Structures are given as C-alpha cells and as structure tokens.
Amino acid sequence: MDDQYETIGAKYKAVKLKPSVAYTEVAAVVGMLGDLDGERVLDLACGAGFYSRLIRQSGASYVLGVDMSRSMIDVAEAEEAAQPLGVEYRVADVATMPQFGAFDIVTAVWLLHYAQTTEDLQAMCRNIGRNLAPGGRLITILPNPDFVNALSETEFYNFRTRVLNPGESIARVRMDFLVEEPFSIEYVQWPLSAYEEALRLAGFVAIEPVPIRVSSQGLDKMGAEYWRIYLDNPIAMGLIATFEGLQQAS
Ligand SMILES: C[S@@+](CC[C@H](N)C(=O)[O-])C[C@H]1O[C@@H](n2cnc3c(N)ncnc32)[C@H](O)[C@@H]1O
C-alpha cells in the first residue's frame, strides 16, 4: 500500500474538480480551517499540493507540504515553479518524519487511513503532535467509519469501493476512481475509536468528528436530487483535534 501514489501523480488532480468532492470535502476543509490569517500550516499527505496552495492563498503566513510520494511532490513543485506562492515541500513518511517546526495547524486530508496497523496509526499521530505548538489544531478528512461499501450507486459520483477482506473486523478497502484517467487505491476503514485512541495517546484533546455536508453552492448548482445518494451514505468524515501536549510522568 505504501508507494501506491508513485504511479498516480498528476491523475489525482482531476478528483478535486468533481462536484462530489468540490462541494463536500473541500467545503468541509475550508469550514474547519476558519480564519487562516498569519497561521503556520503543515499540510501532511499534501499530494499534488491542492490544499497547500489553497491554504497559502487563504492567508496562511507559511505552508509546508509533506508527502511520502516523490512523484506527487514533483507535481506539487512543478505547480509551485509555474505559479509561485512560496509553498515549500518535502518528501517524508508521516510515521517516521522529523519535527519540521511548531505549527499552528496541521492538515491531513486523506492520510490516517493509510496506516496499516494501530502502531502505524499511533506513530503518525505522535509525529503530528510533535509538529504542533501547544493548543495547535489537527484538521483531517477520513473515510467515514460507517460507510457501506460495494454499492454501485457511488459510480454516479465517480468512485466505487469494495472490501478486500470480507468477514474481518476492520475492513481493507479498494477504491476505484472513475475519472478520465482511472486509478485505484487501497486503505483501511478504521473505526472512529481507533483514531480517537491514537490521538489521545499522542496528547490530543477535544477530538470531534465533523459530518460532511453539501455546501449551499453545491445544492444550488447541482440540485438536491443530485446529492440524495451521497448524503445517505457519505464516504468522508471530518475530524478535528487540539494538541494539548504530552503530560510528563511524575
Ligand atoms: C488521496 S491523496 C490526498 C492528497 C491531498 N491531501 C489532497 O487531498 O489533495 C493521499 C496522499 O497521501 C500520501 N500518503 C499516504 N501515506 C502517507 C504517509 N505515511 N506519509 C506521507 N504521505 C502519505 C500519498 O502519497 C498521497 O499523496
């Protein structure tokens, strides 16, 4: 699963333009971020830099994008070179990354579900905490733990999923993106409790799931009927947490 994005690169950019992503996930991230004026933001699993660029353009004073895939970072850096915003990028695995700084906000849009074990998940959350100033916020998008897989209706929204290990307690999922140049990824559909536990152990508090809604622009543009099936079984979930710091053992 680790290097699956090496061959995806630029193809991923097409996903963000689909109405089913632009008016749900993107709107949710923007809403969770709030006012970014002067904030220092670490964008983990930045991929081709979609959110890194959006965050910088929305007023953040400094943005560092980090991704384990060299080819995704190449796409992000090419865009930075073509239209410079001052966003910096690094190649690193979040499970083993160093401390890059003490950021106000860490974004991790579609990252934590790539952890293959609870140890990986805990290592990622620990490293996220190490990169936040006390009181700093983690903002994530994750697969909805309650999402029902293998329903062909989702093809209308340009994706399809299936469980690779039926009968086991934690689902491993394959998702096919049905865009102009199709591609597939695999991930773990962790229960909410796994994220909560890993974040708590890493010193996070106020861990809150944020349901994904359709923006008013999405409702106006596409009409309520377009969203009916999506909202019955949302693929994504937001999650916010605040880093309090690790308590010293006495
Ligand atoms: C679905 S893409 C999301 C990219 C970006 N956040 C966005 O929404 O446009 C997931 C990204 O996570 C990266 N990734 C997966 N596991 C990672 C890890 N352990 N450390 C760093 N990046 C990782 C992949 O290389 C890929 O670029």
The ligand as an SDF file (V2000), in Angstrom:
LIG
                    3D

 27 29  0  0  0  0  0  0  0  0999 V2000
   -5.6650   10.8180   -1.5430 C   0  0  0  0  0  0  0  0  0  0  0  0
   -4.1130   11.6160   -1.6160 S   0  0  0  0  0  0  0  0  0  0  0  0
   -4.5620   13.1360   -0.8520 C   0  0  0  0  0  0  0  0  0  0  0  0
   -3.6950   14.2800   -1.2300 C   0  0  0  0  0  0  0  0  0  0  0  0
   -4.1320   15.6370   -0.6740 C   0  0  0  0  0  0  0  0  0  0  0  0
   -4.2500   15.6400    0.7720 N   0  0  0  0  0  0  0  0  0  0  0  0
   -5.4240   16.0450   -1.2970 C   0  0  0  0  0  0  0  0  0  0  0  0
   -6.4760   15.8950   -0.6650 O   0  0  0  0  0  0  0  0  0  0  0  0
   -5.3900   16.5190   -2.4430 O   0  0  0  0  0  0  0  0  0  0  0  0
   -3.2510   10.7730   -0.3280 C   0  0  0  0  0  0  0  0  0  0  0  0
   -1.7860   11.1200   -0.2260 C   0  0  0  0  0  0  0  0  0  0  0  0
   -1.2930   10.5410    0.9720 O   0  0  0  0  0  0  0  0  0  0  0  0
    0.0610   10.2270    0.7870 C   0  0  0  0  0  0  0  0  0  0  0  0
    0.4660    9.3160    1.8680 N   0  0  0  0  0  0  0  0  0  0  0  0
   -0.0330    8.0940    2.1560 C   0  0  0  0  0  0  0  0  0  0  0  0
    0.5730    7.5920    3.2410 N   0  0  0  0  0  0  0  0  0  0  0  0
    1.4730    8.5310    3.6560 C   0  0  0  0  0  0  0  0  0  0  0  0
    2.4090    8.5900    4.7230 C   0  0  0  0  0  0  0  0  0  0  0  0
    2.5300    7.5790    5.5800 N   0  0  0  0  0  0  0  0  0  0  0  0
    3.1760    9.6950    4.8490 N   0  0  0  0  0  0  0  0  0  0  0  0
    3.0670   10.7240    3.9570 C   0  0  0  0  0  0  0  0  0  0  0  0
    2.1970   10.7180    2.9170 N   0  0  0  0  0  0  0  0  0  0  0  0
    1.4070    9.6300    2.7710 C   0  0  0  0  0  0  0  0  0  0  0  0
    0.0750    9.6120   -0.6170 C   0  0  0  0  0  0  0  0  0  0  0  0
    1.3680    9.5910   -1.1690 O   0  0  0  0  0  0  0  0  0  0  0  0
   -0.9010   10.5560   -1.3320 C   0  0  0  0  0  0  0  0  0  0  0  0
   -0.2300   11.6040   -1.9800 O   0  0  0  0  0  0  0  0  0  0  0  0
  1  2  1  0
  2  3  1  0
  2 10  1  0
  3  4  1  0
  4  5  1  0
  5  6  1  0
  5  7  1  0
  7  8  2  0
  7  9  1  0
 10 11  1  0
 11 12  1  0
 11 26  1  0
 12 13  1  0
 13 14  1  0
 13 24  1  0
 14 15  1  0
 14 23  1  0
 15 16  2  0
 16 17  1  0
 17 18  1  0
 17 23  2  0
 18 19  1  0
 18 20  2  0
 20 21  1  0
 21 22  2  0
 22 23  1  0
 24 25  1  0
 24 26  1  0
 26 27  1  0
M  CHG  2   2   1   9  -1
M  END
$$$$
